[in-house]
Amino acid sequence: MAREVMEGSQAVARIVANCDVKVIAAYPITPQTHIVQELAKMHADGLIDCEFVNVEAEFSAISAILGATAAGARSFTATSSQGLALMHEVVFAAAGMRLPLVMVIANRALSAPINIWNDHQDSIAERDSGWIQIYCESVQEVVDSVVQAYKIAENKNVLLPVMVCMDGFYLTHVYEPVEIPPKSKVHKFLGKFNYPYKLDPKKPLTMGPLGFPADYARLRKQLAEAVWNSKKVIKEVHDIYAKQFGRVYGDGLLEVYGDGSIALVAMGSVCGTIKDMIDKDELKDVCLVRIRTFRPFPKDEIVEVLKDRDAVVVLDRNISLGNAGAVYLEVRDALYDEKDKPKVVDFVVGLGGVDVNKATLNYVVEKARTVKSGHVEIVDGSEVSSSY
Amino acid sequence: MPKTKDLPGGIIIDVGSTARNKTGSWRTFRPVVDLEKCTGCGICEKFCPEGCITIKKVKGYDKPKCTIDYDYCKGCLICMEECPFKAISSVVESK
């Protein structure tokens, strides 16, 4: 299949159009705007046969697609930052109701100060919601992950919503050669959306009932198990997709690149920069461990690839204020039971769009060699010499 | 909720199961109808937010009267407020 050069957001719109989506509801917000704009244009031009709901805010956007999914329609929305924060209430409800929504997040910092640039704070703030979260490295991976997301979400043993996270600007606005899998092939891969409990006047049912304490706890336990168990399906879907479409992203949960004794653990587009530096031998003795699914967290898999390293250096594009970066906290927790555990350190980088370039990565790796385990540092950019 | 196997997200396909939850036990004030004053006009029936009032034939009277379903009446007393004939009063619920 041929590759075309296009903007990341356009690629998202084009793959969504190929996924047999019946309802789209979204509200534009930087840096997600081009996705919605492109979808609206395609809908106006008659290129997508679906309902396009123009809503007044993100709360309505996700509410509309929650309702549409409940009625058995495959649906789509996308948002960023404050928009995702406004969706917060319904984000939790969608997972609790086990509705297989798919949403693309153009990752952007949260206020204040107001900032339109990239970090992962918006989606990390939703990590406890019960959504599956896939963090992508390239536009091609976003395209492939959107297709996989529907397949994973709609699996009858999963029935969970999925966020496909792409770095704002770095991926949404970049022009890259991308292959958009054709409609016929995607339809065949996904099959028809057949939600087993959809709203139907002929077969009345109750969704989202009141849960008294015992009912609530039992159903939350069921939800927690569903998220844990989704790991198996994510891997299976990744493997089947890889066979049919020819692209592999680690094992679907985690990707290891290189074999140095210092592991850089990261998510998102920065992994491209790290891979390039490893290829050019610009980072001595370093390998990359890329977390693709932050939820469910690939705990066992991560222990397996990290336990025998000398040092684990986590790059967090977010911070849980009052403690440390979210990825670091979970990686460190995962390694707790290991006998000869490596040193684990955290560098919070790229907040609000601060560039994480080769100089930053060089600084982080060199600093990591000298500090003790447990070191947490927020790199605001002033530490890094521009003369790399 | 039904004690049968949970469906994902707590979906209930057992239609009408809410009726098993007798919400009348939440009541603090019980509306009481004075059948002598009640004309059976039906205003209370229209206003009752829980659909607990029906105007129907009552023993000893020729005209239909206000009848309250105490299994589900939560005692909001909107009926008492709206009755143009002051035919509904309230008493504090006690065992």
Interface residues (C-beta under 8 A of the other chain):
Chain A: G96 M97 R98 L99 L159 Y197 K203 P204 L205 T206 M207 G208 P209 G211 F212 D215 R218 L219 Q222 L223 A226
Chain B: M1 D6 L7 P8 G9 G10 I11 I12 I13 V15 S17 T18
